[in-house]
């Protein structure tokens, strides 16, 4: 490895050390049911849980998560949220502290000389205008005189992305200062965009579960319709992910997940489903299915009639799958469809072989 490449590798490593020393200030933030009014650290029940200035905020304009909510699973098995991005990470005062903490953490007995030299050069880049090939302009005293006028932008790893080396794909970009309300220079790789924010919002979309209620309540009977309804109401869920650019400016994306179908699968081919397509209608108020209406000749709007008992096979898995279509709009006027999401919660049912039952 030539000297220039080794130096560059060392400086990238120095940046990684600084990001690690920064702790939660460089991480993705948490959630809130309301539009954020401030960035705070702490319990997400009290506003937006943010890990540091400039972090991504996720809020819920409608359909905020509850104890019974579940994350959507994309029908596209290859879909993943962005593993990392370049975004605001710290104001000058905080960034200075993080760099100095990183220098201190590196200066330990046995540390390799190239790492010590890299951290020293990295520090000088921000406090003494030191530059190298590809570093961009240097800074004086970490731009402290610009406190309140802008932020340092740098790599942010997404803890919600699958564990892979892709999380480190943004680490070759060392932090740089951006004035409030502005974006990084054109051509900067991996800069956070509304489209990326839409994927972050999608990853934090939580919808009602699929709590199956049957009538009869417990054991079902061969040739007798089982009426099925869901406890939940299915109405659109909106999630917004945003980044504060300072100066009253922000970029954002808002996803809308809308219920499109609820499909019933009896868990056996020896059954008749209602309706025949297996797609139970979603009523205008978001309810699915109904309780038994007292008419023994009526077909349930959502249900199944089992044609054989479970005595020889064990319980059937009555599976109801809810599918949600997802789309997004963004602060840049963009927008598009995202992969459908699904949620399912099978319920085991026992079917007996008798001719009648008291409901």
C-alpha positions as CSV (number, residue, x, y, z in Angstrom):
1,X,0.0,0.0,0.0
2,X,1.5,3.4,-1.0
3,X,2.0,6.2,1.5
4,X,-0.9,8.3,0.1
5,X,-3.4,5.4,0.3
6,X,-2.2,4.5,3.7
7,X,-2.6,8.1,4.9
8,X,-6.1,8.3,3.4
9,X,-7.1,5.0,5.0
10,X,-5.8,6.3,8.3
11,X,-7.8,9.5,8.0
12,X,-10.9,7.6,7.2
13,X,-10.3,5.5,10.3
14,X,-9.8,8.7,12.3
15,X,-13.3,9.8,11.1
16,X,-14.8,6.5,12.2
17,X,-13.1,6.8,15.6
18,X,-14.6,10.3,16.0
19,X,-18.1,9.0,15.0
20,X,-17.8,6.2,17.5
21,X,-16.8,8.6,20.2
22,X,-19.7,10.8,19.4
23,X,-22.1,8.2,20.7
24,X,-25.8,8.7,20.1
25,X,-25.4,12.1,18.5
26,X,-24.6,10.4,15.2
27,X,-27.3,7.8,15.3
28,X,-30.8,7.7,13.9
29,X,-33.5,9.0,16.2
30,X,-36.7,7.7,17.6
31,X,-40.4,8.4,17.2
32,X,-43.3,10.6,18.2
33,X,-47.1,10.6,17.5
34,X,-47.1,14.4,17.0
35,X,-45.2,16.8,14.8
36,X,-42.0,17.6,16.7
37,X,-41.6,21.0,18.3
38,X,-38.1,20.3,19.7
39,X,-35.3,17.8,19.6
40,X,-34.8,16.1,22.9
41,X,-33.2,13.1,24.4
42,X,-35.3,10.8,26.5
43,X,-38.6,9.1,26.5
44,X,-40.4,9.0,23.2
45,X,-43.7,9.5,25.0
46,X,-42.7,13.2,25.5
47,X,-42.1,14.5,22.0
48,X,-39.6,13.4,19.4
49,X,-36.8,11.2,20.8
50,X,-33.7,12.5,19.1
51,X,-30.2,11.3,19.6
52,X,-28.6,14.6,18.7
53,X,-28.9,17.8,16.8
54,X,-29.8,17.3,13.1
55,X,-30.9,13.7,13.5
56,X,-33.7,12.1,11.5
57,X,-37.1,12.5,13.3
58,X,-39.9,10.1,12.7
59,X,-43.4,11.3,13.5
60,X,-47.0,10.0,13.1
61,X,-49.5,12.5,11.6
62,X,-52.1,9.7,11.8
63,X,-52.3,6.1,13.0
64,X,-49.6,6.4,15.7
65,X,-48.3,3.1,17.0
66,X,-50.0,1.5,20.0
67,X,-49.2,-1.6,22.0
68,X,-51.0,-3.7,19.4
69,X,-49.3,-2.3,16.4
70,X,-46.9,-4.3,14.2
71,X,-44.3,-3.3,11.7
72,X,-45.1,-3.9,8.0
73,X,-43.2,-6.7,6.2
74,X,-42.4,-5.7,2.6
75,X,-43.7,-8.1,0.0
76,X,-40.3,-7.4,-1.8
77,X,-37.9,-9.7,0.1
78,X,-35.0,-7.6,-1.3
79,X,-36.3,-4.3,0.0
80,X,-34.3,-2.7,2.7
81,X,-34.1,0.8,4.2
82,X,-30.9,2.8,3.5
83,X,-28.0,1.4,5.4
84,X,-26.4,4.8,5.9
85,X,-26.5,8.4,4.7
86,X,-24.7,11.7,4.9
87,X,-26.7,14.1,7.1
88,X,-26.4,16.7,9.8
89,X,-24.5,15.3,12.8
90,X,-23.4,18.1,15.1
91,X,-23.1,21.8,15.7
92,X,-19.6,23.2,15.8
93,X,-19.3,23.1,19.6
94,X,-20.5,19.5,19.8
95,X,-18.4,18.4,16.9
96,X,-15.2,19.9,18.5
97,X,-15.9,17.9,21.7
98,X,-16.4,14.7,19.7
99,X,-13.2,15.1,17.7
100,X,-11.2,15.9,20.9
101,X,-12.7,12.9,22.6
102,X,-11.8,10.8,19.6
103,X,-8.2,12.0,19.8
104,X,-8.1,11.2,23.5
105,X,-9.6,7.7,22.9
106,X,-6.9,6.9,20.3
107,X,-3.9,8.0,22.4
108,X,-3.5,4.8,24.4
109,X,-0.4,2.7,24.9
110,X,0.3,0.3,22.1
111,X,-1.6,2.3,19.5
112,X,-0.2,2.1,16.0
113,X,1.8,5.2,14.9
114,X,-0.3,5.6,11.7
115,X,-3.5,5.8,13.8
116,X,-2.0,8.5,16.1
117,X,-0.7,10.4,13.1
118,X,-4.1,10.1,11.3
119,X,-6.0,11.4,14.4
120,X,-3.5,14.3,14.7
121,X,-4.0,15.3,11.0
122,X,-7.7,14.8,11.3
123,X,-7.8,17.2,14.3
124,X,-5.6,19.7,12.5
125,X,-8.0,19.6,9.5
126,X,-10.7,21.1,11.8
127,X,-8.7,23.4,14.1
128,X,-5.7,24.5,11.9
129,X,-6.8,24.5,8.3
130,X,-4.8,21.4,7.5
131,X,-5.7,19.8,4.2
132,X,-4.7,16.8,2.1
133,X,-5.7,15.5,-1.3
134,X,-9.4,15.0,-1.4
135,X,-10.1,16.4,2.1
136,X,-11.8,19.6,1.0
137,X,-11.0,22.9,2.7
138,X,-9.7,23.0,6.2
139,X,-11.3,24.8,9.2
140,X,-10.2,27.1,12.0
141,X,-11.1,26.1,15.5
142,X,-13.9,23.8,14.3
143,X,-15.9,26.8,12.9
144,X,-16.8,27.7,16.4
145,X,-17.5,31.3,15.2
146,X,-20.3,29.7,13.1
147,X,-22.1,28.3,16.1
148,X,-25.8,28.6,15.4
149,X,-25.3,29.3,11.8
150,X,-24.8,25.8,10.5
151,X,-24.0,22.1,11.1
152,X,-21.3,19.6,10.4
153,X,-22.6,16.9,8.1
154,X,-21.2,13.4,8.0
155,X,-21.9,9.6,7.9
156,X,-24.9,8.3,9.8
157,X,-25.3,4.5,10.2
158,X,-28.9,3.3,10.2
159,X,-29.3,0.9,13.2
160,X,-32.6,-0.4,11.6
161,X,-30.9,-1.6,8.5
162,X,-29.8,-5.3,8.2
163,X,-26.5,-6.0,9.7
164,X,-24.0,-5.9,6.9
165,X,-20.9,-4.0,5.7
166,X,-23.2,-1.7,3.8
167,X,-23.6,0.3,7.0
168,X,-20.0,1.5,6.5
169,X,-20.4,2.5,2.9
170,X,-20.7,6.2,3.8
171,X,-17.6,6.3,6.0
172,X,-15.3,7.5,3.3
173,X,-16.8,10.9,3.5
174,X,-15.3,13.0,6.3
175,X,-17.5,15.5,8.1
176,X,-17.9,19.0,6.5
177,X,-19.7,22.2,7.4
178,X,-23.0,23.3,5.8
179,X,-24.7,26.6,6.5
180,X,-28.2,26.5,7.9
181,X,-30.9,25.9,5.3
182,X,-28.5,24.7,2.7
183,X,-27.6,21.3,1.2
184,X,-24.1,19.8,0.6
185,X,-22.3,20.6,-2.7
186,X,-23.7,18.8,-5.7
187,X,-22.0,15.4,-6.3
188,X,-21.5,14.6,-2.6
189,X,-22.3,10.9,-2.3
190,X,-25.0,9.4,-0.1
191,X,-26.5,12.7,1.0
192,X,-29.9,12.2,2.7
193,X,-32.8,12.8,0.3
194,X,-36.6,12.7,0.6
195,X,-36.6,9.4,-1.2
196,X,-34.2,8.0,1.4
197,X,-36.4,9.5,4.1
198,X,-39.4,7.7,2.6
199,X,-37.7,4.4,3.1
200,X,-36.9,5.3,6.7
201,X,-40.5,6.2,7.2
202,X,-41.6,2.9,5.6
203,X,-39.3,1.0,8.0
204,X,-41.1,2.7,10.9
205,X,-44.6,2.2,9.7
206,X,-46.6,0.2,12.2
207,X,-50.2,-0.9,11.5
208,X,-52.9,-2.7,13.4
209,X,-52.4,-6.4,13.9
210,X,-54.6,-9.3,12.8
211,X,-56.5,-10.5,15.9
212,X,-58.8,-13.2,14.7
213,X,-62.2,-13.6,16.5
214,X,-64.3,-16.6,15.5
215,X,-67.9,-17.6,16.2
216,X,-68.2,-20.2,17.5
217,X,-65.5,-18.9,19.8
218,X,-63.5,-22.1,20.5
219,X,-64.1,-25.4,18.7
220,X,-65.5,-25.3,15.2
221,X,-67.8,-27.8,13.6
222,X,-67.7,-29.6,10.3
223,X,-70.2,-28.2,7.7
224,X,-71.1,-25.3,10.0
225,X,-69.9,-21.8,8.9
226,X,-67.2,-20.2,11.1
227,X,-67.8,-16.4,11.2
228,X,-64.6,-14.4,11.3
229,X,-64.0,-10.8,12.3
230,X,-60.9,-8.9,13.3
231,X,-60.6,-6.9,16.5
232,X,-58.8,-4.1,14.7
233,X,-60.0,-1.2,12.5
234,X,-58.0,-0.7,9.3
235,X,-57.5,3.0,8.4
236,X,-54.6,4.8,6.6
237,X,-51.4,5.3,8.6
238,X,-49.1,8.2,7.8
239,X,-45.5,8.4,8.9
240,X,-43.2,11.4,8.3
241,X,-39.4,11.3,8.4
242,X,-37.6,14.6,8.4
243,X,-34.2,16.3,8.8
244,X,-33.8,19.8,10.2
245,X,-31.5,21.8,8.0
246,X,-31.5,24.8,10.3
247,X,-32.7,28.3,9.4
248,X,-36.3,27.1,9.5
249,X,-35.7,24.7,6.6
250,X,-36.1,20.9,6.5
251,X,-36.4,18.1,4.1
252,X,-39.0,15.4,4.7
253,X,-40.9,12.5,3.2
254,X,-44.3,11.3,4.3
255,X,-45.6,7.8,3.6
256,X,-49.2,6.7,3.6
257,X,-50.1,3.1,4.2
258,X,-53.6,2.2,3.1
259,X,-55.3,-1.2,3.7
260,X,-56.1,-2.8,0.4
261,X,-57.1,-6.4,1.1
262,X,-57.6,-8.9,3.9
263,X,-57.3,-12.5,2.7
264,X,-58.4,-15.6,4.6
265,X,-56.7,-19.0,4.3
266,X,-58.4,-21.8,6.2
267,X,-55.2,-23.9,6.5
268,X,-56.6,-26.8,4.5
269,X,-58.1,-27.4,1.0
270,X,-61.0,-29.2,2.7
271,X,-62.9,-26.0,3.4
272,X,-65.1,-23.4,1.8
273,X,-64.2,-19.7,2.3
274,X,-66.4,-16.7,2.3
275,X,-66.3,-14.8,0.1
276,X,-65.2,-17.4,-2.5
277,X,-62.1,-15.3,-3.4
278,X,-61.0,-15.4,0.2
279,X,-60.7,-11.6,0.2
280,X,-62.8,-10.2,3.0
281,X,-64.2,-6.8,2.4
282,X,-62.9,-3.8,4.5
283,X,-65.9,-1.7,5.6
284,X,-65.9,2.1,5.4
285,X,-65.2,2.3,9.1
286,X,-62.2,0.0,8.8
287,X,-63.8,-3.1,10.3
288,X,-63.4,-6.5,8.8
289,X,-65.9,-9.4,9.2
290,X,-68.8,-9.7,11.6
291,X,-70.1,-11.6,14.5
292,X,-72.7,-14.3,13.8
293,X,-76.0,-12.6,12.9
294,X,-78.3,-15.3,14.2
295,X,-79.4,-16.5,10.8
296,X,-78.4,-20.2,10.4
297,X,-78.8,-19.9,6.6
298,X,-76.7,-16.8,6.2
299,X,-73.1,-16.9,4.8
300,X,-70.6,-14.9,6.8
301,X,-69.1,-11.8,5.0
302,X,-65.7,-13.2,6.1
303,X,-65.4,-16.8,7.2
304,X,-64.9,-20.5,6.4
305,X,-66.8,-23.8,6.5
306,X,-64.5,-26.7,7.4
307,X,-65.4,-30.0,5.6
308,X,-63.4,-32.3,7.8
309,X,-62.4,-32.5,11.4
310,X,-58.9,-32.0,12.9
311,X,-59.0,-35.3,14.8
312,X,-56.5,-37.0,12.5
313,X,-54.3,-34.0,11.6
314,X,-54.3,-31.7,14.6
315,X,-55.4,-28.0,14.5
316,X,-55.6,-26.1,11.3
317,X,-53.8,-22.8,10.9
318,X,-56.5,-20.2,10.1
319,X,-54.4,-17.5,8.5
320,X,-55.6,-14.0,7.8
321,X,-53.2,-11.7,5.9
322,X,-53.7,-7.9,5.6
323,X,-52.0,-6.2,2.7
324,X,-51.3,-2.5,2.7
325,X,-50.3,-0.3,-0.2
326,X,-47.7,2.3,0.6
327,X,-46.8,5.5,-1.3
328,X,-44.9,8.7,-0.4
329,X,-44.6,12.4,-1.1
330,X,-41.7,14.6,-0.3
331,X,-40.5,18.1,0.3
332,X,-38.9,18.2,-3.1
333,X,-42.2,17.5,-4.8
334,X,-41.3,13.9,-5.5
335,X,-43.2,10.8,-4.7
336,X,-43.9,7.3,-5.8
337,X,-45.2,3.9,-4.7
338,X,-43.3,1.8,-2.3
339,X,-43.6,-2.0,-2.0
340,X,-46.8,-3.3,-0.5
341,X,-46.6,-4.4,3.1
342,X,-48.2,-7.4,4.8
343,X,-49.0,-8.5,8.3
344,X,-50.4,-11.9,9.3
345,X,-51.1,-13.7,12.6
346,X,-52.3,-17.3,12.2
347,X,-54.8,-18.8,14.7
348,X,-55.0,-22.5,15.4
349,X,-58.5,-23.9,15.2
350,X,-59.9,-27.2,16.2
351,X,-62.8,-28.7,14.2
352,X,-65.1,-31.3,15.6
353,X,-67.3,-33.8,13.8
354,X,-70.8,-33.2,15.1
355,X,-74.0,-32.1,13.4
356,X,-75.0,-29.1,15.5
357,X,-73.7,-26.6,17.9
358,X,-75.3,-24.1,20.3
359,X,-73.9,-20.7,19.6
